[in-house]
Amino acid sequence: MKMRDLTLRVIAGFLLAGFLPLAGQAQPATAPAAAVPATSGWARFVDEFIEAGFATDPSFAVYVGRHEYDGRLRDFSPAALDARIAQLRAQRAAAVAFDSESLTPRERYERDYLLWIIDSELYWSAEAEWPRRNPAWYFGSIDPAPYLDKPYAPAETRLRAYLAYLDALPKALEQIRANLRTPMPAPWVEYGYNAFAGYAEFFANDAAQAFASVEDPAAQARLRAANERAAAAMRELAAWFEAQRPKATQDFALGAAAFARMLAVTEQVDVPLERLAAIGRADLERNTAALRTACAKFLPGATIEDCVAKVRARKPPGGAVASATRQLPELEAFLREADLVTIPSDERALVAQAPPYNAQNFAYIMTPGPYEKGVPATYYIAAPNPKWSAEEREQYVQPESALRYVSVHEVWPGHFLQFLHSNRGASKLGQLYV
């Protein structure tokens, strides 16, 4: 690698430092790979826990490949939300009640993993009260992407599932609106408005394209009508969010105590906040020094701001989707040549532009679930919002070198490779709750 290329990539890394969200959730330490005996009482308990999760959130079941749940949506009523919290607490007590001496080392590890799953969900649902406070809590459970973007079945079959999903959607949206307390923090109001308005645009203009190959005129007519109803319901909810703007607050911070509790429960990080802040400041100082060194080599005599601006001006040729498509084979070839990690299959990720309802997330990957075979993963990249000014759209598009870091993060050796491995894990619990 040439020094100029190296310094460009160092600079691009700093550009992304405040851009990419933390990926996924923290993983417990690696356990022995032996499978849990299928006949054990613990194994039956795990199976029951998994099935209860699918029954509660059918969209999760669909996403991981359990398509007997196709077309169903979660019950978001207060009674159902409270029942889920009670169920989780009962499951936790039952898991703790298992006699450790009767469990194998693998089962004891899996119990710790299951308790982390339960505690994380309880934190967000019961302690943080996200279903009543933050609209983002709902988005994963109403996402139509598995029906549209995963070719797990013929288009005719997926269309029937999608139509059932559309029929269930208005009730779910009514429940979401009823659950959310106001006033909400302004960033959450904006996030909710953008997402639901994006859904409305998608249903009205783009969703039907996924089923263009279906030649049944009656099915196509029903599809048009159902998409129109869904778009209208989404527009109505987006308008409700827009009406919340005048009374929105800036009260979005968790606060020190809740933030420390969140880290301890959901990430298993039990470090005093003062120590974490000191670690962050030290890391900032190291990175700033490295950025200054890289900029001196890349653009001698210039300021860091000028250096970063020059890197940001080098946009991906042909756009982000085309550039990322070119990057993936290069990244895979590098990993194989350098023998850095094990690649367990010859599967490849596709690259596509993100739909408008998910355009707030610049880049993400949709992976096949552990119950699915032969379904490709898709790496999505969002285009700038056409409502933005020309300058804002230009700023939004990442430089080519920074996009490479995004491709590393999402695909090689990021989440795509992560799921190639997790889908082959010995524990079904580990496969599902990554």
Secondary structure as GFF3:
##gff-version 3
##sequence-region A 1 434
A	DSSP	alpha_helix	3	17	.	.	.	ID=ss1
A	DSSP	alpha_helix	41	56	.	.	.	ID=ss2
A	DSSP	alpha_helix	58	63	.	.	.	ID=ss3
A	DSSP	three_ten_helix	67	69	.	.	.	ID=ss4
A	DSSP	alpha_helix	78	97	.	.	.	ID=ss5
A	DSSP	three_ten_helix	100	102	.	.	.	ID=ss6
A	DSSP	alpha_helix	105	122	.	.	.	ID=ss7
A	DSSP	pi_helix	123	127	.	.	.	ID=ss8
A	DSSP	alpha_helix	130	133	.	.	.	ID=ss9
A	DSSP	three_ten_helix	135	142	.	.	.	ID=ss10
A	DSSP	alpha_helix	145	149	.	.	.	ID=ss11
A	DSSP	alpha_helix	155	179	.	.	.	ID=ss12
A	DSSP	alpha_helix	186	205	.	.	.	ID=ss13
A	DSSP	three_ten_helix	207	211	.	.	.	ID=ss14
A	DSSP	alpha_helix	217	243	.	.	.	ID=ss15
A	DSSP	three_ten_helix	245	247	.	.	.	ID=ss16
A	DSSP	alpha_helix	256	266	.	.	.	ID=ss17
A	DSSP	alpha_helix	273	298	.	.	.	ID=ss18
A	DSSP	alpha_helix	304	312	.	.	.	ID=ss19
A	DSSP	alpha_helix	320	338	.	.	.	ID=ss20
A	DSSP	beta_strand	349	353	.	.	.	ID=ss21
A	DSSP	three_ten_helix	356	358	.	.	.	ID=ss22
A	DSSP	beta_strand	363	366	.	.	.	ID=ss23
A	DSSP	beta_strand	377	381	.	.	.	ID=ss24
A	DSSP	alpha_helix	390	396	.	.	.	ID=ss25
A	DSSP	alpha_helix	400	410	.	.	.	ID=ss26
A	DSSP	alpha_helix	415	422	.	.	.	ID=ss27
A	DSSP	alpha_helix	428	432	.	.	.	ID=ss28
###
